[in-house]
């Protein structure tokens, strides 16, 4: 059981350290995108800011163009 316990601890520690990268929409977006969304937040009602920020970043994460410079040549 010692080997499995060690493996379980290592996996758990790894998930705590890197798990947010799997669920956090902000983790792989460019810093400029996150800063732009944050600059828009003063236009949103204070009680809705966190929800709106999360939704916008989630949408950008889901529908972003992986290689923006390559897509311009196709248009």
MITI-159208 format. One record per residue (C-alpha): z negated, y, x negated. Coordinates in Angstrom, 1 decimal. Example, Ala and Ser with C-alpha at 12.3 -4.5 7.8 and 13.67 -1.06 7.14 Angstrom:
REM MITI-159208
+--------+--------+--------+
!      w !      v !      u !
+--------+--------+--------+
!   -7.8 !   -4.5 !  -12.3 !
!   -7.1 !   -1.1 !  -13.7 !
+--------+--------+--------+
This chain:
REM MITI-159208
+--------+--------+--------+
!      w !      v !      u !
+--------+--------+--------+
!    0.0 !    0.0 !    0.0 !
!   -0.4 !    2.3 !   -2.9 !
!    3.3 !    2.7 !   -3.5 !
!    4.0 !    3.5 !    0.1 !
!    1.1 !    6.0 !    0.3 !
!    2.5 !    7.8 !   -2.8 !
!    6.0 !    7.8 !   -1.4 !
!    4.7 !    9.1 !    1.9 !
!    2.7 !   11.9 !    0.2 !
!    5.8 !   12.9 !   -1.9 !
!    8.0 !   13.0 !    1.2 !
!    5.5 !   15.0 !    3.2 !
!    5.0 !   17.5 !    0.4 !
!    8.8 !   17.8 !    0.1 !
!    9.2 !   18.5 !    3.8 !
!    6.5 !   21.1 !    3.7 !
!    8.1 !   22.8 !    0.8 !
!   11.8 !   22.6 !    1.9 !
!   11.6 !   21.8 !    5.6 !
!   12.2 !   25.4 !    6.7 !
!   15.6 !   25.3 !    5.1 !
!   16.6 !   22.7 !    7.7 !
!   15.4 !   24.6 !   10.7 !
!   15.4 !   28.3 !    9.6 !
!   18.7 !   30.1 !   10.4 !
!   17.9 !   32.7 !    7.8 !
!   17.5 !   30.3 !    4.8 !
!   21.2 !   30.2 !    3.9 !
!   22.5 !   33.5 !    5.2 !
!   23.4 !   36.3 !    2.8 !
!   20.7 !   38.8 !    2.3 !
!   23.0 !   41.6 !    3.6 !
!   23.4 !   39.9 !    7.0 !
!   19.6 !   39.5 !    7.4 !
!   19.0 !   43.1 !    6.4 !
!   21.7 !   44.3 !    8.9 !
!   20.1 !   42.4 !   11.7 !
!   16.7 !   43.8 !   10.7 !
!   18.1 !   47.4 !   10.8 !
!   19.2 !   46.9 !   14.4 !
!   15.7 !   45.9 !   15.6 !
!   14.5 !   49.5 !   16.3 !
!   17.0 !   49.5 !   19.2 !
!   15.4 !   46.4 !   20.8 !
!   12.3 !   46.5 !   22.9 !
!    9.3 !   45.7 !   20.7 !
!    8.1 !   42.7 !   22.6 !
!   11.6 !   41.1 !   22.4 !
!   12.4 !   41.9 !   18.8 !
!   11.4 !   38.5 !   17.3 !
!   13.3 !   36.5 !   19.9 !
!   16.4 !   38.7 !   19.6 !
!   16.3 !   38.6 !   15.8 !
!   16.0 !   34.8 !   15.9 !
!   18.8 !   34.4 !   18.4 !
!   21.2 !   36.7 !   16.6 !
!   20.6 !   35.1 !   13.2 !
!   21.0 !   31.7 !   14.8 !
!   24.3 !   32.6 !   16.3 !
!   25.6 !   34.0 !   13.0 !
!   24.4 !   30.9 !   11.3 !
!   26.2 !   28.7 !   13.8 !
!   29.5 !   30.5 !   14.0 !
!   29.9 !   32.1 !   10.6 !
!   33.1 !   31.7 !    8.6 !
!   32.4 !   29.7 !    5.5 !
!   35.0 !   31.5 !    3.3 !
!   35.7 !   34.9 !    4.7 !
!   38.2 !   35.9 !    2.0 !
!   40.3 !   32.8 !    2.7 !
!   40.5 !   33.4 !    6.4 !
!   42.1 !   36.8 !    6.0 !
!   45.2 !   35.2 !    4.4 !
!   45.6 !   33.0 !    7.4 !
!   45.7 !   35.8 !   10.0 !
+--------+--------+--------+
